[in-house]
Amino acid sequence: MRRTFILLSGALMAALALAACEGTAPRGGGEGGPMPYCAPGDLQIPVMFSPADGANIEIAGLTFDWVYNPTGCLPEEFEIQVSQTTTFDSYSGATLDVGQDTWSPAVGLLPATVYYWRMRATVTSGPGPWSPTWSFYTGPVCEAAALVAPETLFPHGFMFVYDAPFFQWTYPDGGCVAEGYHLQVASEPEFATLVVDQRQTNPATLWTPAVDYENCGVFYWRVAAIQGDSDGPYSATETFSVNVGASCTQQCTEDQLVAPIPIMPPHHANVGTAPTEGLVPGLLEWYYPMPCLPEGFGVHLSMERDFSDTSLFGGVHPVTAFGGNWTPAVPLEPATQYWWEVFAGVGTTFGPSSPVRSFFTGPECASPDEAVLPTLLSPEDGAIVDTLSPWLRYTPGEGGCVPDGYAIYLDTDPDFAGEDPYASIYWPGTTFIPDPLEDCTTYHWRVSPIQDEFVLPWSEVWSFSTDVDPDTVCAQGLLLGQAIQDLACRFGPGPGWDIRWYWLQGEQTPVYARDMSGNWLAVQNQDFPDEICWAPRDGVELPRSIDDLRIFNPPAACSGSLAQADCQAAGGMWIQPPGAAAPAPPYCQCP
């Protein structure tokens, strides 16, 4: 067929050339010409034939081939596009003279890659319709034993209201390409009743099966790569629902409670100053991806990332649409970062929460001069934290504005030797989580706003110490206590215990813990640094409250089973019974 067309095209070209020599208008050249140029609406779709749809091709010598069947008029050019996506957001291609019917790309293609191509005819006044999109792939093809599970992209918890579902995934092995795929869609998660069961040697990773899905139904899908008669492992199972015309109005059952999808405001958006000046209806908006209506939605809104502040929590009841919106009952604080999540409920049963989203209130800083020094919030200055990844929290500062970002300084050196910050974040997040830190270490931190690429003056400097293991006591980086008078530091919390060290007025030593009453402190024994002893709280000056100190239990009271050192420390007497051939074992004699 191609050869016949080429011969006919050759004869047509010769005839046109002859006509031109005889003084008539050239091809497409105007009045009197045998074949004028088309209007855009009269352009035909080129007939593509190589590389064929779904073909596995050799990169070397690759050509794209097509034919064009004119119907009384001709195009001026052909436009061809080649892309790794079906949307052709980025592509390579060419614009070719109408006399061509083959093209070789100037840039080589990648191995083990799926490509898509399409083309159309054009004239100066506009293009014609695109051809169907065809796929092809470059080798090598994956061996059956090496197949891995595809990674699903769409749909995931999506409700189709207008269009038929399509399915998209990726193949994670970049060293080879799957020969095809096996797609399954079922009405239950066990895949016992299949709605779609398609197995094709087609490397495309976006399929739209021609299937009528039951309206108001929930469906499950998965996909596996194939090679010959072999199927690889299936992907994770995903869900979607169908609600054509939004006609499904039944109430959700408990097993239909899923996570809502946040819509507005966009993640990390600045909503301006309006919510700080009054109530903005529908500030938070979401949709529910199931073909049923829950009884209500609960909303968590907080200035704390862990939602520990519950003062702004609320909800929506009853539910009359497949989604909802909500606004807090009080104006929000200016220049503040907020976090929010939403969940559905039936009776006293609640479904999973949506992904956590964040937004900022205005005003935004317009220049470096408007930024103020950040205010540090936590960990509090001098705090002891029981994690190696503490959340560093701060705000833009009283009366401030939201800057472009922040520079975080975090160091064991209180002078922050060197000029580079620990991290720079170019968005105005007010919580920073560092990489895991060292245990039993004191860290100093400060924060600087970034505005218009300028790193501005930093906040005050705070410090905290890490102490993760509750069974060990860190000998460094802890709260330092200073004796305000000479103290007897004892084996236990109370005057009846043995004295282990004399703590002289003005001396300092780390404070590890307190007793239950808070009247005695467990401190480091400077005569024996591996030991602790107990000093009275009222004789020690501390830089902060002892409320967050750990509570240590006192040592065991005197008993006959104590070892010699503990016996004597507890006020007992160590007795070595006399004996000749077989003396009795020693013991602790308590008072």
PEUR-V453199 format. One record per run of one state. SS is the DSSP state (2 for helix, 1 for strand, 0 for the rest). FROM is the first residue (numbers start at 0). LEN is the number of residues. If there is no record, write none. Layout:
ss: [SS:SS]
from: [FROM:FROM]
len: [LEN:LEN]
This chain:
ss: [0:2:0:1:0:2:0:1:0:1:0:1:0:1:0:1:0:1:0:1:0:1:0:1:0:1:0:1:0:2:0:1:0:1:0:1:0:1:0:1:0:1:0:1:0:1:0:1:0:1:0:2:0:1:0:2:0:1:0:1:0:2:0:1:0:1:0:1:0:1:0:1:0:1:0:1:0:1:0:1:0:2:0:1:0:1:0:1:0:1:0:1:0:1:0:1:0:1:0:1:0:1:0:1:0:1:0:1:0:1:0:1:0:1:2:1:0:1:0:2:0:1:0:1:0]
from: [0:1:21:36:37:39:42:46:50:54:57:63:67:73:74:76:83:91:97:101:103:113:123:125:127:133:138:140:141:143:146:150:154:157:160:166:170:176:177:179:186:193:200:205:207:217:227:229:234:237:242:243:246:250:251:253:256:260:264:268:270:273:277:283:287:292:293:295:302:313:316:322:326:336:346:348:350:356:360:363:364:367:370:374:378:382:385:390:395:401:402:404:411:422:425:430:433:441:451:453:458:461:466:478:483:486:490:498:503:507:514:519:524:531:536:539:542:549:551:563:569:572:575:586:589]
len: [1:20:15:1:2:3:4:4:4:3:6:4:6:1:2:7:8:6:4:2:10:10:2:2:6:5:2:1:2:3:4:4:3:3:6:4:6:1:2:7:7:7:5:2:10:10:2:5:3:5:1:3:4:1:2:3:4:4:4:2:3:4:6:4:5:1:2:7:11:3:6:4:10:10:2:2:6:4:3:1:3:3:4:4:4:3:5:5:6:1:2:7:11:3:5:3:8:10:2:5:3:5:12:5:3:4:8:5:4:7:5:5:7:5:3:3:7:2:12:6:3:3:11:3:2]
